[in-house]
C-alpha cells in the first residue's frame, strides 16, 4: 500500500532494491545518531570501573578530622544569622523556604546573606578550604 502511494513513480521491481537499501541506510544512520545522543557509545562497562578502597586511609581520616575541626571553629565565630542560615541549608531547605523561616522581606536578601556568610566563613577558614592554618 505504502509503495503504491509513496513510490508510484517506480515502474519496475528492480528499482525497489536500491530504494530498500537507501531506506535501510537511513534507518541505520538514525539508530546511530540516537545511540550517540544517549551516550551508548561512550558508556563504560561496569566491570571496567575500579572499585574504591573501602578501608579508610589513616592520613585521609586525620586530614578530614582537622578540616572538620577548622570548620567547626570557624562556624562558631559566625554571627547568629549566618549560623541559622547554614543550619537551614544543611537541612536541605530551599531559598524560598529559608526566606519564610528567617522572615526576610525578599529572596534577594537571603541570596545576599548567603553570599556574605560563605565569604566570611571562607575568611575565617584562612581564605582557602583546603589550606591548613
Secondary structure, DSSP 8 states (H G I E B T S, - for coil): -HHHHHTTT--STHHHHHHHHHHHHHHHHHHHHHHHHHTSSS---GGGS-----S--HHHHHHHHHHHHHHHHHHHHS-HHHHHHHHHHHTT--HHHHHHHTT-S-HHHHHHHHHHHHHHHHHHTTS-SS---
